[in-house]
Amino acid sequence: MPTAHPIAQRRAPLTQTSIPLPALLLSCLLLPGTAFAADTSADTAWILTATALVLFMTLPGLALFYGGLVRSKNVLSVLMQCFAIAGMASILWLIVGYSLAFGTGNAWIGDFSKVMMAGIGRDTLSGSIPEPLFMLFQMTFAIITPALIIGGFAERMKFSSMLLFSALWLILVYAPVTHWVWGGGWLSTMGLYDFAGGTVVHITAGVAALVAAIVLGPRRGFPDTAMPPHNMTMTVTGAGMLWVGWFGFNGGSALAATGDAGMAMLVTHISAATGAMVWIMMEWIRFGKPSALGAVTGMVAGLGTITPASGFVGPGGALIIGMAAGFVCFNATLYIKKVLKIDDSLDVFPVHGVGGILGTLLAGVFSATTLGVFSGYGFADGINSMGGQLWVQLVGVITTIVFTAVVTWIILKLVDMLLGLRVSEEEEFQGLDIVLHDERGYDKLH
């Protein structure tokens, strides 16, 4: 049987009872007791912090980032969607999502052995951290992924339909792909490099957002009517929170307080900074002026693109990945809206989807150990040749895209049959805040 991929080994839960007693006793004899406890405590403390940072990315980070990008009559609807998804995804992850993603199962899906945390107590370990903490850390990923998708259909989907769609999508798309990559499934066995969610989070969310935008159709007036962000101050504030929270997203994915976590945080920051600067320069050249919106969008593109590679590349590779993110995602944004005329409201696919694809492929390039200052670092050292790894990365990208697109389309059609997807034209004109929630984001605006 092929050896499990190192990230799968780090992510796959390991109970205390699965460690042979002689091996455990030998470890205690060979290692000073205080050092053993200190290492475990340090890992636990770091993942506790990282978990809070990743939740902070959704609430309030993504909520403010998206909220500022929509028109004022829809700001509360976006904030409400982020909060509701956080609650719904948390409950589903506890009941069955975690088990489907990280239960033993088979190559395609987990089983029901961990439903409602069955057999998992506060002393059960996953690697060097408590498994309840590992479950909670993974829960924050399960929260932000469907929350990212709402940017694709912002300002036009019914709240009830959004909830049903997100719940079904979490179980039918997110959980299986997570199992493939991190839960010991077939992509893990192949050796896919996805440190923190290039396929699991960004490709799935980006593709789902694109499919949703196509199925629902454009907003009323698109593309002829200008629909600028109503509050860039809110958006920039949320973007700053995302940048900080991403240290937990990528650094926490090492699942230990080690140099791997430190390097993941460093390359994350380098790629974000480079993505922002390249996007600014692209705007400056094309439109004559750089914008705050361009700066934060480039930063998010840099973050999303480095995510799958963050445990495998060094700072030099991160610099190139950030440059590629700024250039490619900038042009993808223009192409989706200007050429294809698809109303992906908040550019989820060109930023997260394209960034996830690009980053997953480049992880296979810059993880190589023969590139000098651009060489790989961390878990990937010496594992595979560049050509062989690129093939694995490509297989992972294509299968994730196809699976996500097909299942997302089926879910949307089912929800449309049951509840209907869109609000009416008149309701869209009034704004979702009043129509769906009987509230206004700003009392003095009518």
One Martini backbone bead per residue (centre of mass of N, CA, C, O) as a GRO file, in nm:
protein
  446
    1MET     BB    1   0.097   0.034   0.022
    2PRO     BB    2   0.092   0.352   0.009
    3THR     BB    3   0.220   0.619   0.136
    4ALA     BB    4   0.126   0.864   0.312
    5HIS     BB    5   0.080   1.173   0.307
    6PRO     BB    6   0.205   1.405   0.519
    7ILE     BB    7  -0.058   1.572   0.556
    8ALA     BB    8  -0.240   1.335   0.618
    9GLN     BB    9  -0.087   1.253   0.869
   10ARG     BB   10  -0.139   1.524   1.021
   11ARG     BB   11  -0.467   1.520   0.989
   12ALA     BB   12  -0.514   1.245   1.077
   13PRO     BB   13  -0.655   1.093   1.315
   14LEU     BB   14  -0.516   1.001   1.650
   15THR     BB   15  -0.536   0.777   1.884
   16GLN     BB   16  -0.418   0.662   2.173
   17THR     BB   17  -0.490   0.351   2.122
   18SER     BB   18  -0.308   0.338   1.844
   19ILE     BB   19  -0.067   0.322   2.038
   20PRO     BB   20   0.169   0.139   2.122
   21LEU     BB   21   0.277   0.076   2.434
   22PRO     BB   22   0.583   0.031   2.390
   23ALA     BB   23   0.628   0.289   2.226
   24LEU     BB   24   0.533   0.485   2.445
   25LEU     BB   25   0.738   0.402   2.664
   26LEU     BB   26   0.992   0.456   2.497
   27SER     BB   27   0.941   0.756   2.455
   28CYS     BB   28   0.949   0.828   2.759
   29LEU     BB   29   1.246   0.730   2.802
   30LEU     BB   30   1.393   0.901   2.567
   31LEU     BB   31   1.221   1.139   2.669
   32PRO     BB   32   1.172   1.405   2.829
   33GLY     BB   33   0.897   1.480   2.998
   34THR     BB   34   0.894   1.792   2.968
   35ALA     BB   35   0.934   1.801   2.660
   36PHE     BB   36   0.688   1.640   2.575
   37ALA     BB   37   0.478   1.829   2.708
   38ALA     BB   38   0.568   2.093   2.575
   39ASP     BB   39   0.511   2.017   2.283
   40THR     BB   40   0.210   1.959   2.316
   41SER     BB   41   0.133   2.235   2.438
   42ALA     BB   42   0.234   2.409   2.201
   43ASP     BB   43   0.052   2.289   1.985
   44THR     BB   44  -0.216   2.350   2.124
   45ALA     BB   45  -0.182   2.656   2.151
   46TRP     BB   46  -0.155   2.717   1.849
   47ILE     BB   47  -0.433   2.590   1.755
   48LEU     BB   48  -0.608   2.767   1.924
   49THR     BB   49  -0.520   3.027   1.780
   50ALA     BB   50  -0.577   2.943   1.484
   51THR     BB   51  -0.879   2.897   1.518
   52ALA     BB   52  -0.951   3.189   1.586
   53LEU     BB   53  -0.836   3.311   1.321
   54VAL     BB   54  -1.024   3.162   1.120
   55LEU     BB   55  -1.290   3.267   1.232
   56PHE     BB   56  -1.208   3.569   1.195
   57MET     BB   57  -1.228   3.560   0.884
   58THR     BB   58  -1.543   3.549   0.886
   59LEU     BB   59  -1.568   3.660   1.198
   60PRO     BB   60  -1.560   3.962   1.044
   61GLY     BB   61  -1.397   3.966   0.779
   62LEU     BB   62  -1.577   3.864   0.537
   63ALA     BB   63  -1.827   4.025   0.610
   64LEU     BB   64  -1.694   4.305   0.563
   65PHE     BB   65  -1.578   4.266   0.284
   66TYR     BB   66  -1.853   4.202   0.145
   67GLY     BB   67  -2.036   4.428   0.262
   68GLY     BB   68  -1.879   4.668   0.116
   69LEU     BB   69  -1.926   4.561  -0.193
   70VAL     BB   70  -2.207   4.618  -0.171
   71ARG     BB   71  -2.496   4.753  -0.156
   72SER     BB   72  -2.665   4.913   0.095
   73LYS     BB   73  -2.936   4.729   0.057
   74ASN     BB   74  -2.731   4.448   0.117
   75VAL     BB   75  -2.547   4.434   0.374
   76LEU     BB   76  -2.709   4.258   0.581
   77SER     BB   77  -2.738   4.003   0.409
   78VAL     BB   78  -2.435   3.930   0.414
   79LEU     BB   79  -2.391   3.922   0.717
   80MET     BB   80  -2.612   3.710   0.769
   81GLN     BB   81  -2.492   3.481   0.598
   82CYS     BB   82  -2.230   3.445   0.755
   83PHE     BB   83  -2.361   3.382   1.031
   84ALA     BB   84  -2.545   3.146   0.944
   85ILE     BB   85  -2.322   2.961   0.836
   86ALA     BB   86  -2.167   2.932   1.098
   87GLY     BB   87  -2.396   2.785   1.246
   88MET     BB   88  -2.472   2.558   1.047
   89ALA     BB   89  -2.186   2.431   1.000
   90SER     BB   90  -2.130   2.356   1.293
   91ILE     BB   91  -2.360   2.151   1.329
   92LEU     BB   92  -2.297   1.965   1.086
   93TRP     BB   93  -2.007   1.894   1.171
   94LEU     BB   94  -2.087   1.750   1.431
   95ILE     BB   95  -2.288   1.540   1.325
   96VAL     BB   96  -2.131   1.461   1.011
   97GLY     BB   97  -1.893   1.608   0.863
   98TYR     BB   98  -1.640   1.503   1.011
   99SER     BB   99  -1.689   1.203   0.952
  100LEU     BB  100  -1.688   1.224   0.636
  101ALA     BB  101  -1.392   1.347   0.628
  102PHE     BB  102  -1.235   1.164   0.891
  103GLY     BB  103  -1.327   0.907   0.845
  104THR     BB  104  -1.228   0.619   0.724
  105GLY     BB  105  -1.368   0.454   0.514
  106ASN     BB  106  -1.271   0.549   0.197
  107ALA     BB  107  -1.148   0.698  -0.092
  108TRP     BB  108  -1.424   0.901  -0.100
  109ILE     BB  109  -1.542   0.847   0.201
  110GLY     BB  110  -1.648   0.854   0.493
  111ASP     BB  111  -1.793   0.778   0.791
  112PHE     BB  112  -1.997   0.722   1.109
  113SER     BB  113  -1.787   0.704   1.361
  114LYS     BB  114  -1.801   1.047   1.432
  115VAL     BB  115  -2.073   1.098   1.517
  116MET     BB  116  -2.103   1.323   1.755
  117MET     BB  117  -1.815   1.238   1.863
  118ALA     BB  118  -1.768   0.948   1.867
  119GLY     BB  119  -1.512   0.840   2.083
  120ILE     BB  120  -1.455   1.148   2.173
  121GLY     BB  121  -1.236   1.308   2.386
  122ARG     BB  122  -1.027   1.520   2.559
  123ASP     BB  123  -0.785   1.280   2.535
  124THR     BB  124  -0.799   1.266   2.242
  125LEU     BB  125  -0.580   1.215   1.970
  126SER     BB  126  -0.427   1.429   1.707
  127GLY     BB  127  -0.142   1.356   1.730
  128SER     BB  128  -0.049   1.639   1.944
  129ILE     BB  129  -0.360   1.689   1.959
  130PRO     BB  130  -0.665   1.734   2.032
  131GLU     BB  131  -0.940   1.627   1.863
  132PRO     BB  132  -1.141   1.854   1.930
  133LEU     BB  133  -0.949   2.070   1.809
  134PHE     BB  134  -0.927   1.958   1.526
  135MET     BB  135  -1.229   1.976   1.469
  136LEU     BB  136  -1.248   2.285   1.511
  137PHE     BB  137  -1.045   2.371   1.300
  138GLN     BB  138  -1.203   2.235   1.063
  139MET     BB  139  -1.466   2.396   1.104
  140THR     BB  140  -1.356   2.675   1.005
  141PHE     BB  141  -1.332   2.574   0.711
  142ALA     BB  142  -1.638   2.489   0.681
  143ILE     BB  143  -1.731   2.787   0.705
  144ILE     BB  144  -1.570   2.961   0.486
  145THR     BB  145  -1.638   2.818   0.219
  146PRO     BB  146  -1.948   2.881   0.185
  147ALA     BB  147  -1.907   3.187   0.238
  148LEU     BB  148  -1.755   3.252  -0.026
  149ILE     BB  149  -1.989   3.186  -0.232
  150ILE     BB  150  -2.185   3.436  -0.189
  151GLY     BB  151  -2.030   3.626  -0.391
  152GLY     BB  152  -2.167   3.502  -0.657
  153PHE     BB  153  -2.492   3.573  -0.540
  154ALA     BB  154  -2.513   3.849  -0.460
  155GLU     BB  155  -2.830   4.024  -0.434
  156ARG     BB  156  -3.042   3.741  -0.526
  157MET     BB  157  -3.083   3.538  -0.292
  158LYS     BB  158  -3.247   3.351  -0.096
  159PHE     BB  159  -3.216   3.271   0.229
  160SER     BB  160  -3.333   2.983   0.231
  161SER     BB  161  -3.167   2.885  -0.016
  162MET     BB  162  -2.889   2.937   0.100
  163LEU     BB  163  -2.908   2.738   0.336
  164LEU     BB  164  -2.968   2.479   0.176
  165PHE     BB  165  -2.730   2.489  -0.013
  166SER     BB  166  -2.500   2.497   0.202
  167ALA     BB  167  -2.569   2.231   0.340
  168LEU     BB  168  -2.548   2.042   0.096
  169TRP     BB  169  -2.261   2.127   0.007
  170LEU     BB  170  -2.106   2.042   0.259
  171ILE     BB  171  -2.180   1.733   0.229
  172LEU     BB  172  -2.142   1.682  -0.104
  173VAL     BB  173  -1.853   1.843  -0.135
  174TYR     BB  174  -1.663   1.916   0.101
  175ALA     BB  175  -1.632   1.644   0.250
  176PRO     BB  176  -1.519   1.468   0.018
  177VAL     BB  177  -1.271   1.643  -0.057
  178THR     BB  178  -1.143   1.635   0.219
  179HIS     BB  179  -1.101   1.330   0.218
  180TRP     BB  180  -0.921   1.304  -0.029
  181VAL     BB  181  -0.688   1.501   0.094
  182TRP     BB  182  -0.703   1.474   0.443
  183GLY     BB  183  -0.860   1.172   0.505
  184GLY     BB  184  -0.717   0.935   0.315
  185GLY     BB  185  -0.767   0.952   0.028
  186TRP     BB  186  -0.684   0.934  -0.307
  187LEU     BB  187  -0.516   1.202  -0.316
  188SER     BB  188  -0.339   1.134  -0.079
  189THR     BB  189  -0.216   0.875  -0.204
  190MET     BB  190  -0.092   1.028  -0.455
  191GLY     BB  191   0.033   1.318  -0.330
  192LEU     BB  192  -0.107   1.575  -0.280
  193TYR     BB  193  -0.053   1.928  -0.274
  194ASP     BB  194  -0.241   2.057   0.021
  195PHE     BB  195  -0.199   2.234   0.290
  196ALA     BB  196  -0.478   2.463   0.317
  197GLY     BB  197  -0.691   2.472   0.038
  198GLY     BB  198  -0.692   2.482  -0.280
  199THR     BB  199  -0.909   2.261  -0.325
  200VAL     BB  200  -1.098   2.248  -0.073
  201VAL     BB  201  -1.160   2.567  -0.086
  202HIS     BB  202  -1.101   2.745  -0.353
  203ILE     BB  203  -1.205   2.570  -0.584
  204THR     BB  204  -1.481   2.499  -0.474
  205ALA     BB  205  -1.582   2.791  -0.426
  206GLY     BB  206  -1.527   2.910  -0.709
  207VAL     BB  207  -1.695   2.710  -0.879
  208ALA     BB  208  -1.963   2.743  -0.728
  209ALA     BB  209  -1.993   3.047  -0.785
  210LEU     BB  210  -2.001   3.026  -1.093
  211VAL     BB  211  -2.245   2.839  -1.118
  212ALA     BB  212  -2.441   3.023  -0.962
  213ALA     BB  213  -2.420   3.269  -1.151
  214ILE     BB  214  -2.531   3.119  -1.400
  215VAL     BB  215  -2.801   3.005  -1.289
  216LEU     BB  216  -2.920   3.285  -1.180
  217GLY     BB  217  -2.792   3.518  -1.297
  218PRO     BB  218  -2.797   3.840  -1.326
  219ARG     BB  219  -2.826   4.132  -1.223
  220ARG     BB  220  -3.002   4.402  -1.226
  221GLY     BB  221  -2.826   4.572  -1.499
  222PHE     BB  222  -2.634   4.374  -1.594
  223PRO     BB  223  -2.347   4.557  -1.715
  224ASP     BB  224  -2.456   4.867  -1.738
  225THR     BB  225  -2.475   4.898  -1.433
  226ALA     BB  226  -2.342   5.044  -1.177
  227MET     BB  227  -2.179   4.850  -0.883
  228PRO     BB  228  -2.048   4.980  -0.640
  229PRO     BB  229  -1.912   5.004  -0.358
  230HIS     BB  230  -2.041   5.140  -0.053
  231ASN     BB  231  -1.779   5.046   0.157
  232MET     BB  232  -1.440   5.059   0.167
  233THR     BB  233  -1.376   5.067   0.467
  234MET     BB  234  -1.499   4.792   0.531
  235THR     BB  235  -1.331   4.626   0.330
  236VAL     BB  236  -1.046   4.694   0.436
  237THR     BB  237  -1.094   4.588   0.717
  238GLY     BB  238  -1.158   4.295   0.634
  239ALA     BB  239  -0.890   4.245   0.485
  240GLY     BB  240  -0.706   4.272   0.731
  241MET     BB  241  -0.830   4.030   0.879
  242LEU     BB  242  -0.759   3.820   0.667
  243TRP     BB  243  -0.454   3.847   0.677
  244VAL     BB  244  -0.423   3.767   0.972
  245GLY     BB  245  -0.594   3.498   0.971
  246TRP     BB  246  -0.410   3.342   0.759
  247PHE     BB  247  -0.199   3.243   0.962
  248GLY     BB  248  -0.390   3.021   1.071
  249PHE     BB  249  -0.462   2.878   0.812
  250ASN     BB  250  -0.158   2.802   0.733
  251GLY     BB  251   0.006   2.767   0.998
  252GLY     BB  252  -0.202   2.562   1.132
  253SER     BB  253  -0.160   2.324   0.911
  254ALA     BB  254   0.086   2.194   1.067
  255LEU     BB  255  -0.013   2.107   1.365
  256ALA     BB  256   0.238   2.281   1.480
  257ALA     BB  257   0.510   2.427   1.673
  258THR     BB  258   0.700   2.500   1.402
  259GLY     BB  259   0.890   2.574   1.129
  260ASP     BB  260   0.659   2.518   0.931
  261ALA     BB  261   0.471   2.737   1.039
  262GLY     BB  262   0.663   2.975   1.000
  263MET     BB  263   0.701   2.943   0.692
  264ALA     BB  264   0.403   2.963   0.616
  265MET     BB  265   0.373   3.254   0.716
  266LEU     BB  266   0.586   3.388   0.544
  267VAL     BB  267   0.478   3.308   0.257
  268THR     BB  268   0.204   3.434   0.295
  269HIS     BB  269   0.299   3.729   0.321
  270ILE     BB  270   0.456   3.755   0.058
  271SER     BB  271   0.221   3.693  -0.137
  272ALA     BB  272   0.027   3.914  -0.047
  273ALA     BB  273   0.211   4.157  -0.101
  274THR     BB  274   0.264   4.095  -0.402
  275GLY     BB  275  -0.027   4.084  -0.505
  276ALA     BB  276  -0.096   4.378  -0.435
  277MET     BB  277   0.129   4.521  -0.604
  278VAL     BB  278   0.058   4.404  -0.881
  279TRP     BB  279  -0.232   4.503  -0.897
  280ILE     BB  280  -0.167   4.799  -0.878
  281MET     BB  281   0.008   4.810  -1.136
  282MET     BB  282  -0.210   4.714  -1.332
  283GLU     BB  283  -0.402   4.951  -1.284
  284TRP     BB  284  -0.207   5.181  -1.350
  285ILE     BB  285  -0.163   5.094  -1.646
  286ARG     BB  286  -0.471   5.064  -1.742
  287PHE     BB  287  -0.620   5.326  -1.561
  288GLY     BB  288  -0.398   5.536  -1.405
  289LYS     BB  289  -0.506   5.408  -1.122
  290PRO     BB  290  -0.502   5.318  -0.807
  291SER     BB  291  -0.674   5.096  -0.574
  292ALA     BB  292  -0.809   4.971  -0.291
  293LEU     BB  293  -0.953   4.736  -0.421
  294GLY     BB  294  -0.701   4.625  -0.565
  295ALA     BB  295  -0.524   4.575  -0.317
  296VAL     BB  296  -0.716   4.369  -0.167
  297THR     BB  297  -0.754   4.170  -0.401
  298GLY     BB  298  -0.453   4.099  -0.437
  299MET     BB  299  -0.414   3.993  -0.155
  300VAL     BB  300  -0.621   3.760  -0.174
  301ALA     BB  301  -0.489   3.624  -0.415
  302GLY     BB  302  -0.219   3.564  -0.271
  303LEU     BB  303  -0.342   3.390  -0.046
  304GLY     BB  304  -0.492   3.174  -0.217
  305THR     BB  305  -0.238   3.080  -0.387
  306ILE     BB  306  -0.048   2.990  -0.137
  307THR     BB  307  -0.205   2.781   0.029
  308PRO     BB  308  -0.119   2.497  -0.103
  309ALA     BB  309   0.212   2.585  -0.081
  310SER     BB  310   0.298   2.681   0.220
  311GLY     BB  311   0.446   2.386   0.303
  312PHE     BB  312   0.661   2.373   0.024
  313VAL     BB  313   0.775   2.666   0.020
  314GLY     BB  314   0.963   2.938  -0.024
  315PRO     BB  315   1.013   3.273  -0.054
  316GLY     BB  316   1.078   3.268  -0.356
  317GLY     BB  317   0.824   3.117  -0.445
  318ALA     BB  318   0.624   3.324  -0.318
  319LEU     BB  319   0.696   3.559  -0.499
  320ILE     BB  320   0.603   3.426  -0.765
  321ILE     BB  321   0.316   3.355  -0.678
  322GLY     BB  322   0.226   3.647  -0.621
  323MET     BB  323   0.272   3.753  -0.906
  324ALA     BB  324   0.082   3.556  -1.050
  325ALA     BB  325  -0.173   3.632  -0.896
  326GLY     BB  326  -0.196   3.929  -0.978
  327PHE     BB  327  -0.199   3.884  -1.288
  328VAL     BB  328  -0.409   3.653  -1.337
  329CYS     BB  329  -0.652   3.751  -1.160
  330PHE     BB  330  -0.690   4.022  -1.295
  331ASN     BB  331  -0.758   3.907  -1.582
  332ALA     BB  332  -0.988   3.719  -1.492
  333THR     BB  333  -1.182   3.937  -1.397
  334LEU     BB  334  -1.219   4.075  -1.673
  335TYR     BB  335  -1.309   3.825  -1.835
  336ILE     BB  336  -1.566   3.740  -1.684
  337LYS     BB  337  -1.717   4.030  -1.713
  338LYS     BB  338  -1.637   4.145  -2.006
  339VAL     BB  339  -1.656   3.880  -2.188
  340LEU     BB  340  -1.861   3.667  -2.046
  341LYS     BB  341  -2.073   3.810  -1.858
  342ILE     BB  342  -2.039   3.722  -1.553
  343ASP     BB  343  -2.210   3.757  -1.230
  344ASP     BB  344  -1.960   3.763  -1.018
  345SER     BB  345  -1.999   3.982  -0.790
  346LEU     BB  346  -1.707   3.918  -0.597
  347ASP     BB  347  -1.486   3.746  -0.746
  348VAL     BB  348  -1.444   3.437  -0.670
  349PHE     BB  349  -1.324   3.284  -0.910
  350PRO     BB  350  -1.078   3.471  -1.005
  351VAL     BB  351  -0.952   3.453  -0.713
  352HIS     BB  352  -1.003   3.163  -0.585
  353GLY     BB  353  -1.015   2.965  -0.820
  354VAL     BB  354  -0.767   3.054  -0.981
  355GLY     BB  355  -0.576   3.061  -0.739
  356GLY     BB  356  -0.606   2.759  -0.662
  357ILE     BB  357  -0.505   2.645  -0.928
  358LEU     BB  358  -0.233   2.788  -0.944
  359GLY     BB  359  -0.121   2.698  -0.663
  360THR     BB  360  -0.139   2.391  -0.704
  361LEU     BB  361   0.055   2.381  -0.946
  362LEU     BB  362   0.300   2.545  -0.815
  363ALA     BB  363   0.359   2.339  -0.593
  364GLY     BB  364   0.495   2.139  -0.807
  365VAL     BB  365   0.735   2.339  -0.864
  366PHE     BB  366   0.836   2.488  -0.575
  367SER     BB  367   0.900   2.201  -0.429
  368ALA     BB  368   1.149   2.181  -0.553
  369THR     BB  369   1.517   2.120  -0.484
  370THR     BB  370   1.646   2.273  -0.777
  371LEU     BB  371   1.591   2.621  -0.743
  372GLY     BB  372   1.738   2.738  -0.523
  373VAL     BB  373   1.586   3.017  -0.393
  374PHE     BB  374   1.311   2.855  -0.515
  375SER     BB  375   1.293   2.630  -0.334
  376GLY     BB  376   1.186   2.400  -0.145
  377TYR     BB  377   0.988   2.338   0.163
  378GLY     BB  378   0.951   2.087   0.386
  379PHE     BB  379   0.743   1.821   0.323
  380ALA     BB  380   0.860   1.796   0.007
  381ASP     BB  381   1.135   1.696   0.045
  382GLY     BB  382   1.226   1.459  -0.191
  383ILE     BB  383   0.961   1.309  -0.298
  384ASN     BB  384   0.931   1.443  -0.595
  385SER     BB  385   0.912   1.511  -0.902
  386MET     BB  386   0.803   1.761  -1.089
  387GLY     BB  387   0.648   1.604  -1.307
  388GLY     BB  388   0.493   1.410  -1.120
  389GLN     BB  389   0.362   1.629  -0.943
  390LEU     BB  390   0.209   1.783  -1.162
  391TRP     BB  391   0.020   1.552  -1.231
  392VAL     BB  392  -0.117   1.533  -0.958
  393GLN     BB  393  -0.218   1.825  -0.950
  394LEU     BB  394  -0.392   1.808  -1.207
  395VAL     BB  395  -0.582   1.590  -1.113
  396GLY     BB  396  -0.690   1.744  -0.868
  397VAL     BB  397  -0.805   1.986  -1.020
  398ILE     BB  398  -0.999   1.851  -1.222
  399THR     BB  399  -1.171   1.681  -1.026
  400THR     BB  400  -1.267   1.917  -0.851
  401ILE     BB  401  -1.409   2.078  -1.069
  402VAL     BB  402  -1.608   1.866  -1.178
  403PHE     BB  403  -1.743   1.780  -0.916
  404THR     BB  404  -1.836   2.060  -0.820
  405ALA     BB  405  -2.003   2.146  -1.068
  406VAL     BB  406  -2.208   1.914  -1.077
  407VAL     BB  407  -2.316   1.917  -0.781
  408THR     BB  408  -2.393   2.214  -0.769
  409TRP     BB  409  -2.602   2.208  -0.994
  410ILE     BB  410  -2.790   2.003  -0.863
  411ILE     BB  411  -2.849   2.162  -0.605
  412LEU     BB  412  -2.969   2.414  -0.737
  413LYS     BB  413  -3.204   2.269  -0.881
  414LEU     BB  414  -3.332   2.156  -0.625
  415VAL     BB  415  -3.380   2.425  -0.478
  416ASP     BB  416  -3.554   2.550  -0.699
  417MET     BB  417  -3.784   2.340  -0.677
  418LEU     BB  418  -3.845   2.393  -0.365
  419LEU     BB  419  -3.791   2.742  -0.338
  420GLY     BB  420  -3.625   2.897  -0.502
  421LEU     BB  421  -3.363   3.128  -0.568
  422ARG     BB  422  -3.499   3.400  -0.638
  423VAL     BB  423  -3.583   3.699  -0.631
  424SER     BB  424  -3.752   3.943  -0.732
  425GLU     BB  425  -3.725   4.228  -0.905
  426GLU     BB  426  -3.855   4.408  -0.688
  427GLU     BB  427  -3.687   4.301  -0.449
  428GLU     BB  428  -3.411   4.372  -0.569
  429PHE     BB  429  -3.466   4.677  -0.582
  430GLN     BB  430  -3.512   4.717  -0.271
  431GLY     BB  431  -3.368   4.493  -0.117
  432LEU     BB  432  -3.274   4.244   0.113
  433ASP     BB  433  -3.301   4.377   0.386
  434ILE     BB  434  -3.609   4.435   0.374
  435VAL     BB  435  -3.734   4.179   0.240
  436LEU     BB  436  -3.584   3.951   0.439
  437HIS     BB  437  -3.531   4.139   0.735
  438ASP     BB  438  -3.653   4.420   0.809
  439GLU     BB  439  -3.387   4.600   0.743
  440ARG     BB  440  -3.122   4.841   0.797
  441GLY     BB  441  -2.796   4.948   0.774
  442TYR     BB  442  -2.913   5.253   0.724
  443ASP     BB  443  -3.145   5.467   0.851
  444LYS     BB  444  -3.096   5.728   0.641
  445LEU     BB  445  -3.161   5.526   0.420
  446HIS     BB  446  -3.403   5.501   0.119
   0.00000   0.00000   0.00000
